[in-house]
């Protein structure tokens, strides 16, 4: 409708009519789900990722990013991932500490997007050092073997065996939406109305290709004030 075109811009064939009123920035990794020996899996992040997130959050200036000296994991007081003072992620074992107060603040902020299930997140929220996080985002993504079947032989087609790497389900990404007033002559929307139209609440959206195999399905949620989404 006219309001949607005012927010996102006109059809490609009529692009000269007016600009859209919404700018969508890149989504960055906030927390990666990683298999855990206790608790099934953990949402894992690092000081670097939290620093980048704090920069974009409206309430970020009130949050402290916990420093991590050496190879370890910081967890909440209610952590469900600790075994004998250690957290086991994939094939890594990390000394665990639950004495950092800012971890609870971050867990509560991010966990709010889960609504009534926020405790599920808070119990599985783990902050590791940046070097360990680098290893995890290189090795803990989802890798699927795919094949294409030849319609005649019903066997694998020539050169049609490949691997696809993707972010695993429950990955948390964060990005910023920027809004301006509507540029469409017959539609008057201020920046707040543009944002409300673009993100009216919790939305399930499919991004990119591979929709038929379940790729790109995301839940879009406002977080931390106007313009920031998770």
SULPE-V634927 format. One line per field, one symbol per residue. ss: DSSP state (H for helix, E for strand, L for the rest). burial: I if it has 16 or more other ideal C-beta (glycine too) atoms within 10 Angstrom, else O. Layout:
ss = ???
burial = ???
//
This chain:
ss = LHHHHHHHLLLHHHLLLLLLLEEELLLEEEEEEEEELLLLEEEEEEHHHHHHHHHHLLLHHHLLLLLLLLLLEEELLLLLLEELLEEEELLEEEEEELLLHHHHHHHHHHHHHHHHHHHHHHLLEEEELHHHHHHHHHHLLEEEEEEEELLLLLLEEEEEEEEEEELLLLLEEEEEEEELLLLLLLLLLLHHHHHHHHLLLLEEEELLLLHHHLLLEEEELELLLLLEEL
burial = OOOOIIIOIIOOOOOOOIOIIIOOOOIOIIIIIIOIIOIOIIIIIIIOIIOIIIOIIOOIOOIOIIOIOOOIIIIIOOIIIIOOOIIIIOOIOIOIIOOIOOIIOIIOIIIOIOOOOIOOIIIIIIIIIOOIIOOIOOOIOOOOOOOOOOOOOOOOOOOOOOOOOOIOOOIIIIIIIOIOOIOIOOIOIOIOIIIIIIIOOOOOOOOOOOOOOOOOOIOIIIIIOOIIII
//
